[in-house]
């Protein structure tokens, strides 16, 4: 066997070392925060901050870290899909639409207004509004899973609304990029994107579930498959990649794959096999949020002031908008939905990255949006966990089960 070149071997060893440090640090953070009664994902995010460039500098953002982080959020949403059934999503469809629309309209209008008040251009203001409109379903899902509330009515509403939010936020991003590049908006392109998104959701969510209901042993049929795990993972990665190619978030494709595979649970304990992937990959996603945070950019008082304003606006508008949209679910579930829709997480960071790459966001606003995304991600889990616990302690606790 030909030996690897020294440089390649050294690079591979360095990548493995980084991954080992991240995983160990994330699990230490997980352990500490569980022992003090706080959400584990906050510990994992802060662990990434500690080992990242901002503090100890043991690990830096790299391609391999980004790949493992992306796999982390993909398998997280695949697991969420496995814990959900399509008919359950239909039951909260109306509420999810209301929450999604209200949870986009108010934050977008507020973000647009704040950016224009700062004398930013129209396209920049749209980007800020889009970043405030997004919702990180990965963060909220992890907290709900940890609390054992993924099957609740509130959780299903949050997941459905977050999918709507992400689609609308990406459309707003397309509008802003179009204005920046061509001085106007290509309506045809937006309508085409909407058509692709609708066709993707309908074909794979509805069609895939019906196919699996008709042939529940389909994942057993390939001769290379001794269990349905490998075909299920192939389906997950394929739909995540396809969703990305047509302009949707990868997590939407992964979630739909989970919905489809969930129809096989009665024939095979697929959750037990996927559980190992769920345990291994998501910590890289949460830790990567902390690793990517640059603290130095917040040494400027003006940047800190803008960050404080944007973060407060992001939290209040999402809570009010989503809470109003969820009123029909009752006060207990509405409170959970309102808090659960607040984290921007990776979606806000992606919007910021697109804006910076298009030359629409300057370094200051890029740092502010990333900071807002991280702060809403860190601040929300403890409050969401308490909201779920308080709901269960009430006589109407069954409403969140």
Secondary structure, 3 states (H helix, E strand, C coil): CCCCCHHHHHHHHHHHHHHHHHHHHHHHHHHHHHHCCCCHHHHHHHHHHHHCCCCCCCCCCCHHHHHHHHHHHHHHHHHHHHCCCHHHHHHCHHHHHHHHHHHHHHHHHHHHHHHHHCCCCHHHHHHHHHHHHCCCHHHHHHHHHHCCCCCCHHHHHHHHHHHHHHHHHHHHHHHHHHHHHHCCCCHHHHHHHHHHHHHHHHHHHHHHHHHHHHCCCHHHCCCCCCCCHHHHHHHHHHHHHHHHHCCCCHHHHHHHHHHHHHHHCCCCCHHHHHHHHHHHCHHHHHHHHHHCCCCHHHHCHHHHHHHHHHHHHHHHHHHHHHHHHCHHHCHHHHHHHHHHCCCCHHHHHHHHHHHHHCCCCCHHHHHHHHHHHHHHHHHHHHHHHHHHHHHHHCCCHHHHC
